[in-house]
Amino acid sequence: MKLLRTVLLISTLQFVPTAFARQQPQGGGASFRPGRLWDNTTPDFRGIWQVRDTAYVNIEGHSGAKGIAPAKSIIVDPPNGKIPYTPQALAKRQENYKNRPTADPSLKCYESGVPRATYVGSPLQIIQSPGNFVIVYQENHAFRYFYPEPRSHLRGADWWMGDTRYHWEGDTLVTSVSSLTDKEWLDQSGNYFSVDVHVRERYNMTGPDTLQYEATIEDPQVYSRPWTIRTVLHRMKGAGARLIEDECLEDENGIHRHISPSDPRNLLKNDYRRWKIADAVSKNKK
């Protein structure tokens, strides 16, 4: 059902343009000007994108582990690269870190949320038409529909992917995200926020194949001040670049957990290598 909804979204956005996008005059000082959609106005961010670092382990930076490269902090403000927790909130973060092998909601197949889904390590796809903007994430079949301002935010909801409003500032897409659940984490190390969080994102192409992502996170219940992360997504250009189904299996305790595409228990419907093997076996039997 999730896959069907995603297909319907893609079909709608690719072929039914609308007139909702609020366009701003082109700003000066930009070193790269992206192409335009067929309205000759809207910046074209379409494509499959993925980060190339391991900040998903800890956005404050980490020294790496077996099979995982080290990563620097992606926090650009404060300058020390640390999240400005209040003393009480820091104690909860430390408890999360202690229990991270089993407590991380993403490992249990919950959606990664905002902003984590952007740098979680698996690709995402941006789909646009004039006035429409959607991101489909490989991680757990998640997607976000960006609603144009000036629609007001929904109140009282606690969604994994939040409620997003957006506008354009020149070639930069700027969002406001609220109504996020406090059950999600910012990374595998237990960094977190409360239901009062407000996230402001900025998407800006810095080259034909690079997309800079910035998010400022404000939550007076957890942090002493707003703080900002910044990372870069790279366009996936290979002939086989696509989103695959991200599958989960129920373990012996009844908890759903992510499994690798190479796991023999993971029967991916869109793994074409398996189709070829099945065809070859079928032909040999005839």
C-alpha positions in Angstrom: 0.0 0.0 0.0 2.9 2.4 0.8 4.5 1.7 -2.5 1.2 2.3 -4.3 0.8 5.7 -2.6 4.3 6.6 -3.6 3.7 5.7 -7.2 0.5 7.7 -7.3 2.4 10.7 -5.9 5.1 10.4 -8.5 2.5 10.2 -11.3 0.6 13.2 -10.1 3.6 15.4 -9.6 5.2 14.6 -12.9 2.2 15.3 -15.1 -0.2 17.7 -13.2 1.5 21.1 -12.8 -0.2 23.6 -10.5 0.3 27.3 -9.7 0.9 27.2 -5.9 4.7 27.9 -5.7 5.5 31.3 -4.3 8.4 32.5 -6.4 10.8 35.2 -5.1 13.1 37.4 -7.2 16.4 35.9 -8.0 18.9 36.6 -5.2 22.4 37.9 -6.0 25.7 36.4 -5.1 24.9 32.8 -6.0 27.8 30.9 -7.7 25.6 28.3 -9.3 22.2 28.8 -11.0 20.3 25.5 -11.4 18.2 24.7 -14.4 14.5 25.4 -14.5 11.3 23.4 -14.8 9.0 23.8 -17.8 7.6 27.0 -16.4 11.1 28.5 -16.9 10.9 29.8 -13.3 11.0 27.1 -10.7 14.6 25.8 -9.8 14.9 22.2 -10.9 16.1 20.0 -8.0 14.8 16.7 -9.4 17.0 13.6 -9.1 18.2 10.9 -6.7 20.5 12.3 -4.0 22.5 10.8 -1.2 25.0 12.0 1.5 28.5 10.4 1.4 29.5 10.6 5.1 28.5 8.8 8.2 27.1 11.6 10.3 24.0 9.4 10.8 26.0 7.7 13.5 26.4 10.9 15.5 25.8 14.4 14.1 28.3 15.7 16.6 31.0 13.7 15.0 32.5 10.2 15.8 35.7 8.3 15.5 34.3 5.5 13.4 34.0 1.7 14.0 34.4 -1.5 12.1 33.0 -0.9 8.6 32.0 2.7 9.4 34.2 5.6 8.5 34.7 8.4 11.0 32.9 11.7 10.5 33.2 15.3 11.6 30.4 17.1 13.2 27.8 18.5 10.8 26.8 21.1 13.3 28.0 24.5 12.0 26.4 26.6 14.8 27.4 26.6 17.6 31.0 26.7 16.3 32.1 24.0 18.7 30.0 21.4 16.8 28.0 20.4 19.9 24.2 20.5 20.5 23.4 23.1 23.1 21.4 20.9 25.5 20.0 22.1 28.7 21.4 20.1 31.7 18.2 18.1 32.2 18.0 17.3 28.5 21.6 16.2 28.3 20.9 13.6 31.0 18.2 12.1 28.8 20.5 12.1 25.8 23.1 10.2 27.8 20.5 7.6 28.7 19.5 7.3 25.1 23.1 6.8 24.1 23.5 4.0 26.7 20.5 2.1 25.3 21.1 2.9 21.6 21.6 -0.7 20.4 18.0 -1.5 21.1 16.3 1.9 21.7 16.9 3.7 18.4 13.5 3.9 16.8 15.0 3.9 13.2 16.4 0.4 13.8 12.9 -0.8 14.7 11.6 0.4 11.3 10.0 3.6 12.3 10.4 6.5 9.9 13.6 8.5 10.4 11.9 11.9 10.6 13.1 15.4 9.9 16.0 16.2 9.6 17.4 12.7 10.0 15.9 11.2 6.9 18.1 13.5 4.8 21.5 12.2 6.1 20.5 8.7 7.2 22.8 7.2 4.6 20.3 5.8 2.1 19.2 7.8 -1.0 16.2 10.0 -1.5 14.4 11.3 -4.6 13.2 14.8 -5.2 10.1 15.0 -7.4 8.8 18.3 -8.7 6.4 20.1 -11.0 5.7 23.8 -10.9 4.0 24.4 -7.5 4.6 20.9 -6.2 7.6 19.5 -4.2 7.8 16.0 -2.8 10.7 14.0 -1.4 10.5 10.2 -1.4 13.0 8.5 0.9 14.3 4.9 0.4 14.4 4.6 4.2 11.2 2.9 5.3 9.1 4.0 2.3 8.8 7.5 3.9 7.8 10.6 1.9 7.1 14.3 2.5 4.8 16.5 0.6 5.9 20.2 0.9 2.8 22.4 1.2 3.2 26.0 -0.1 3.0 28.9 2.2 0.9 30.8 3.4 -1.1 27.7 4.6 -0.8 27.6 8.4 0.7 24.6 10.1 -1.5 21.8 11.5 -1.5 21.8 15.3 -1.7 18.9 17.7 -0.3 16.3 15.4 2.9 14.3 16.2 4.0 12.9 12.9 7.3 11.2 12.1 7.8 13.3 9.0 6.2 16.4 10.4 4.1 19.0 8.6 6.1 21.1 6.1 5.5 24.5 4.5 7.8 26.1 2.0 8.6 29.0 -0.2 11.5 30.0 -2.6 14.1 32.6 -1.8 15.8 33.0 -5.2 17.2 29.6 -6.0 16.9 28.3 -2.4 14.0 26.3 -1.2 13.2 27.3 2.4 10.9 25.3 4.7 9.2 25.4 8.1 8.6 22.0 9.7 6.5 21.4 12.8 4.2 18.7 14.3 7.1 16.2 14.7 6.9 13.4 17.2 9.3 13.3 20.2 9.8 9.6 19.6 12.3 10.1 16.8 16.0 10.5 17.2 18.4 12.7 15.3 21.0 10.0 14.9 22.1 6.6 16.2 23.6 8.2 19.3 20.4 9.2 20.9 20.3 13.0 20.1 16.7 14.0 20.3 14.1 16.8 20.6 10.6 17.3 22.1 7.2 17.8 20.4 7.8 21.6 20.6 10.6 21.4 18.1 10.5 23.7 15.0 12.9 22.9 12.1 13.8 25.4 9.4 15.4 23.8 6.3 17.3 25.3 3.3 18.0 23.4 0.1 20.4 25.0 -2.3 22.2 23.5 -5.3 25.9 24.5 -5.2 26.7 22.7 -8.5 25.0 20.5 -11.1 25.4 17.4 -8.9 25.6 18.8 -5.3 22.7 19.9 -3.1 23.5 21.7 0.1 21.1 20.9 3.0 20.9 23.1 6.1 18.5 22.8 9.0 18.1 25.1 12.0 16.5 23.3 15.0 14.8 25.2 17.8 13.3 23.6 20.9 13.3 25.6 24.2 12.3 22.5 26.1 15.5 20.7 25.2 18.1 23.2 23.9 19.4 26.5 25.4 19.4 28.1 21.9 18.7 27.3 18.3 21.4 25.4 16.4 22.2 24.5 12.8 23.5 21.5 10.8 24.8 21.5 7.3 25.6 18.7 4.9 25.9 18.0 1.2 23.9 15.5 -0.9 25.4 14.2 -4.2 23.4 13.3 -7.3 23.4 9.5 -8.0 24.1 9.3 -11.8 24.7 5.7 -12.4 22.6 3.8 -14.9 21.1 1.7 -12.1 20.4 4.6 -9.7 17.0 4.1 -8.2 15.2 3.8 -4.9 14.7 0.2 -3.8 12.3 -1.2 -1.3 13.6 -0.9 2.2 12.3 -4.0 4.0 11.9 -5.1 7.6 11.4 -8.5 9.2 9.8 -9.4 12.4 12.3 -10.8 14.9 11.7 -13.5 17.6 10.4 -10.8 19.9 7.8 -9.6 17.5 9.7 -6.4 16.7 10.3 -5.3 13.1 13.9 -4.6 12.2 15.7 -3.5 9.0 17.4 -6.2 7.0 20.1 -5.9 4.3 19.2 -6.2 0.6 21.7 -9.0 0.5 20.0 -10.9 3.3 18.6 -14.2 1.7 15.4 -13.6 3.7 14.8 -10.3 2.0 12.9 -11.1 -1.1 13.0 -7.7 -2.9 10.4 -7.6 -5.7 12.6 -5.1 -7.6 15.9 -6.9 -7.4 16.4 -7.6 -11.1 19.3 -10.0 -10.5 16.9 -12.3 -8.8 14.5 -12.0 -11.8 17.3 -13.0 -14.2 18.2 -16.0 -12.1 14.6 -17.1 -11.9 14.2 -16.7 -15.7 17.4 -18.7 -16.3 16.2 -21.5 -13.9 12.8 -21.6 -15.6 14.3 -21.8 -19.1 16.6 -24.7 -18.0 13.6 -26.7 -16.8 11.9 -26.4 -20.2 
